Amino acid sequence: MKFVSTRDKEGKKYSFTEAALKGLAPDGGLFIPEEIPSLSDEYTQEKGLAYEAYTILKPFFSGDESEGDLLSICKKAFSFPLSMHSDGGKDTLELYYGPTCSFKDFGARFLAFLMDGALKRRGERKTILVATSGDTGSAVASAFYETEMLDVKLLFPKDGVSGRQRSQLTCWDGEKVSSFEVEGTFDDCQKMVKDAFMDARYSSSLSSANSINIGRLMPQMIYYVHSSFLYEAKYGVKPVVIVPSGNVGNVTACYYAKAMGAPIGKIVIATNANRSIEDYIASGKFTPRKSIHTLANAMDVGAPSNMERLFAFYPEYDEFKKNVKAYYAMDDKIRQTIKEVWEEKGYVICPHTACGEFVRRNWYKDDPTIVVATAHPAKFETIVEPLVGKSVAVPESLYSMLGKEENVKTISPDYTKLF
Ligand SMILES: *Cc1c(COP(=O)(O)O)cnc(C)c1O
């Protein structure tokens, strides 16, 4: 089983582990599986989530150096539950019971333990450099904190993250994971990362763990396979799966899960006001935009980087249009949906999940559906609490990161200050 670049499908082939260590293909493209295998006969939900994940991912590691470690990587990575909130077929897949309370824990933890094993074999240490405006940084910090061969440097824009997000970024020891508050914007942070990777003094010891890494994307298949089988067994139909999306990595994993044979009907992208995908479907022209700031800030992406993978999956516009549905929710609809769901169901959702729920209520109200809940509402309490008129209980893992002493350096946007 091999992986190739989106920009040269006939070109050089890489194993899963090599592709994860590289992050980006040398030609600037993204790694994709050469083919999507069918679910194996070994697939089972009977031995717990980690074992189920192992049976789903195993075909992608055939012949890979990490093949023999895969089960133990899955056991370390998927050490927390996922939950289906049932509501008569209008169900919600809750992916926020990991250490940092968003779905990003699934991908970040799998990548961390995969890389750690590979670097141990090589006797090499690396530093992960990550610019973050929210959930990615905390998921990466928390995951790589548990590794032996990797350190993390986190960069975030001053005044660019919420109070609780900030706590999750600055609660670390300052050595294994160090945080830098940059006097600049998120774009400045991203530029610093790029500059550091171009500087020969530092680049060989650096590695990335951003959402275009195939090692974060593939493990996200497991919850689509898991939840769609459960749904079909319970209701006797295949669900439409609605995925709140930004960089479209999470929804790409849903397409891969369906291609493997998971019983999924349509797949629907829900976005906030950043509508480049909706506009592409309507016009046939893909125009990346500047991102617009919204209440669902982890989805504020104007130029979704994983579109390149979706285009590789559906190269013809007609095919793309037939298979990819996308609808957006403006901020007023996000607020309205959080309020409605609370008043009607007594159920609290985060602003990202609200985009998905809005799409369900407007375009799929008579269909069997799963909306993916991407983060815990307590992470966005300043938005959610005034709408539901009560405080939202904070999960234990989030609680343990709040109120800790801050360990953070404030720096100007100059990448040499990171070293
Ligand atoms: C990252 C994130 C998203 C967007 O996921 P993509 O894979 O970038 O499409 C949605 N919701 C939350 C809470 C996130 O943290």
The ligand as an SDF file (V2000), in Angstrom:
LIG
                    3D

 15 15  0  0  0  0  0  0  0  0999 V2000
  -10.6950   22.1370   13.0130 C   0  0  0  0  0  0  0  0  0  0  0  0
  -12.1400   22.2210   13.3440 C   0  0  0  0  0  0  0  0  0  0  0  0
  -13.1460   22.1550   12.3440 C   0  0  0  0  0  0  0  0  0  0  0  0
  -12.8150   22.0630   10.8650 C   0  0  0  0  0  0  0  0  0  0  0  0
  -12.2570   20.8240   10.5000 O   0  0  0  0  0  0  0  0  0  0  0  0
  -11.5540   20.6550    9.0830 P   0  0  0  0  0  0  0  0  0  0  0  0
  -10.9700   19.3040    9.0910 O   0  0  0  0  0  0  0  0  0  0  0  0
  -10.5160   21.7360    9.0060 O   0  0  0  0  0  0  0  0  0  0  0  0
  -12.6030   20.8370    8.0340 O   0  0  0  0  0  0  0  0  0  0  0  0
  -14.4740   22.1760   12.7420 C   0  0  0  0  0  0  0  0  0  0  0  0
  -14.8130   22.3020   14.0400 N   0  0  0  0  0  0  0  0  0  0  0  0
  -13.8880   22.3800   15.0180 C   0  0  0  0  0  0  0  0  0  0  0  0
  -14.3380   22.5160   16.4200 C   0  0  0  0  0  0  0  0  0  0  0  0
  -12.5210   22.3270   14.7070 C   0  0  0  0  0  0  0  0  0  0  0  0
  -11.6220   22.4330   15.6950 O   0  0  0  0  0  0  0  0  0  0  0  0
  1  2  1  0
  2  3  1  0
  2 14  2  0
  3  4  1  0
  3 10  2  0
  4  5  1  0
  5  6  1  0
  6  7  2  0
  6  8  1  0
  6  9  1  0
 10 11  1  0
 11 12  2  0
 12 13  1  0
 12 14  1  0
 14 15  1  0
M  END
$$$$
